[in-house]
């Protein structure tokens, strides 16, 4: 189950501004350096803390919290991808099974058609068809004799 996240952590209002700043500054490291420079110049973040380590602890807490969220997001994304692949594989298997079933039905119907026809002519029930085939063979032979002369 996904962790419940406070709305403030998912605040995307400033994403465009951060992306613009990271692009102008040349990456994440200069962006962080600029942000901490801002905190140093315009706030008491470093000097107003109760202890010398309070600023570092605050930064590490925020880093840890967001690192955990990033890892959870990656796990969720991987799980969704595994599920998507499994569903796609199942769909492909269903399609292949359906195609195999159709092919088997087509093959069986061809076999039935082919075996029914010779059985009928061999039993004498198809005498007219057999006579017509014999007549065609005789006519073919006569035509060959006439064409040669």
Secondary structure, DSSP 8 states (H G I E B T S, - for coil): ------GGGG--TTHHHHHHHHHHHTSHHHHHHHHHHHHHHHS-TTTSSSSTTHHHHHHHHHHHHHHHHHHHHHHHHHHHHHHHHHHHHHHHHHHHHHHHHHHHHHHHHHHHHHHHHHHHHHTTTTHHHHHHHHHHHHHHHHHHHHHT-
